[in-house]
Amino acid sequence: MCGNFAEQTSGCRLGAELAPAFVLRDNPTREIAGILILIIPRLLNIIVAIYLIVIGLVGLGFLR
């Protein structure tokens, strides 16, 4: 664990330093979706509507 000051300043924050590199190597689906939303703004309305319908159905117990 990160008990003393030396560990807190060096080894314990290693995960935070690696986070941006991991995000850049992640699935490019988010980037493609973002570009499509910029090109076709109506797409965002459709995505939000589908999301709200699915969340509503889950909340009512129709989907699990």
C-alpha positions in Angstrom: 0.0 0.0 0.0 1.0 3.6 -0.2 2.1 4.1 3.4 4.9 6.7 3.4 5.5 9.9 1.4 8.1 8.4 -0.9 5.7 5.6 -2.0 2.9 8.1 -2.5 4.9 10.4 -4.7 6.5 7.7 -6.9 4.9 4.2 -7.1 1.3 4.7 -6.0 0.4 7.1 -8.8 1.6 4.8 -11.5 -2.0 4.0 -12.6 -2.8 7.6 -13.1 0.3 8.0 -15.3 -0.7 5.0 -17.5 -4.3 6.0 -17.9 -3.9 8.3 -20.9 -1.8 5.7 -22.8 -4.5 3.1 -22.1 -7.3 5.4 -23.3 -5.4 6.1 -26.6 -5.1 2.4 -27.3 -8.8 1.7 -26.5 -11.4 0.7 -29.0 -11.8 3.4 -31.6 -15.6 3.2 -31.4 -15.8 6.3 -29.2 -13.8 8.4 -31.7 -15.9 7.2 -34.7 -19.1 7.9 -32.8 -17.9 11.4 -31.9 -17.0 12.1 -35.5 -20.3 10.8 -36.7 -22.2 13.0 -34.2 -20.2 16.0 -35.4 -21.1 15.3 -39.0 -24.7 14.2 -38.4 -26.0 16.1 -35.3 -29.4 14.4 -35.5 -27.6 11.1 -34.8 -27.1 12.3 -31.2 -30.9 12.7 -30.8 -31.4 9.1 -32.0 -28.7 7.7 -29.7 -30.1 9.5 -26.7 -33.7 8.4 -27.6 -32.7 4.8 -27.9 -30.7 5.0 -24.6 -33.7 6.5 -22.7 -36.1 3.9 -24.1 -33.7 1.0 -23.1 -33.2 2.5 -19.6 -36.9 3.0 -19.2 -37.6 -0.7 -20.2 -35.0 -1.9 -17.8 -36.5 0.3 -15.0 -39.9 -1.2 -15.7 -38.6 -4.7 -15.7 -39.1 -5.6 -19.3 -35.4 -6.0 -20.0 -32.7 -7.3 -17.7 
